[in-house]
Structures are given as C-alpha cells and as structure tokens.
Amino acid sequence: MNQEVDRVTIGDPSGLAPGKQVTLTVIHADGSRRTVQCSHALNQQQIDWFHAGSALNSLKQQHEKAMA
C-alpha cells in the first residue's frame, strides 16, 4: 500500500522521450520497493525544460548556444 512518506524516483531521466514510457520506483518507508511503467504526456520542449531545471534555464542555454 502506498503511504504519504513513500518516495518516488524516475529511472534514467536521460532516456525521457515523447511517447516513451518512464520507469518509476516507489520506495516505501520500510525500504521495500515497487517498480511501475508509466506513460507521460510531455513533449520534447517540456522534456528539455525538465533537463535544464526550468523553462528559463532552457531559454538561457539556447541563447548562449546561439551567441557562441
């Protein structure tokens, strides 16, 4: 059973891609784990934002690349 103190981790966030499932690991307070495959609705731009830490960080990185 899931509890409010459970933690969730995303397996290999570098492999996040539109239409590709994501592996989540639920870590329960007693140390037991459960792995589930999940679908997501992120597009490539949103995934880029996720990897950059925010939309603003992503825009800054794009600007810096354009200026180089």
C-alpha positions in Angstrom: 0.0 0.0 0.0 1.3 3.5 -0.8 1.9 5.9 2.0 2.4 9.6 2.1 6.0 9.1 3.2 6.9 7.0 0.2 9.5 8.4 -2.2 9.3 8.1 -6.0 12.4 8.1 -8.3 12.5 8.3 -12.1 14.6 5.7 -13.7 17.1 7.1 -16.2 15.7 10.5 -16.8 18.2 11.0 -19.7 16.1 8.5 -21.7 12.9 10.5 -21.3 11.3 11.0 -24.7 7.9 11.8 -26.1 5.8 8.6 -26.4 8.3 6.5 -24.4 7.2 5.0 -21.1 9.0 6.0 -17.9 10.1 3.6 -15.2 9.2 4.8 -11.7 10.4 3.2 -8.5 8.3 3.7 -5.4 10.4 3.3 -2.2 8.3 2.6 0.8 9.2 3.7 4.4 10.0 0.1 5.3 12.6 0.0 2.5 10.6 -2.2 0.1 10.4 -1.1 -3.5 7.9 -1.3 -6.3 8.7 -0.5 -9.9 6.0 0.6 -12.3 6.0 1.6 -16.0 4.1 4.9 -16.6 3.1 6.9 -19.6 3.7 10.6 -19.7 2.3 13.5 -21.8 5.5 15.6 -22.1 6.5 17.0 -25.4 10.2 17.5 -26.4 10.2 21.1 -25.3 8.9 20.2 -21.9 11.5 17.4 -21.6 14.2 20.0 -22.5 12.8 22.2 -19.7 12.9 19.3 -17.3 16.6 18.5 -18.1 17.5 22.2 -17.8 15.8 22.7 -14.5 13.2 25.2 -15.8 11.9 26.9 -18.9 14.0 29.9 -18.2 17.2 27.9 -17.8 16.4 26.2 -21.1 15.9 29.5 -22.9 19.2 30.8 -21.4 21.1 27.7 -22.7 19.6 28.2 -26.2 20.6 31.8 -26.2 24.1 31.0 -25.1 24.4 28.4 -27.9 23.2 30.9 -30.4 25.7 33.5 -29.2 28.7 31.2 -29.4 
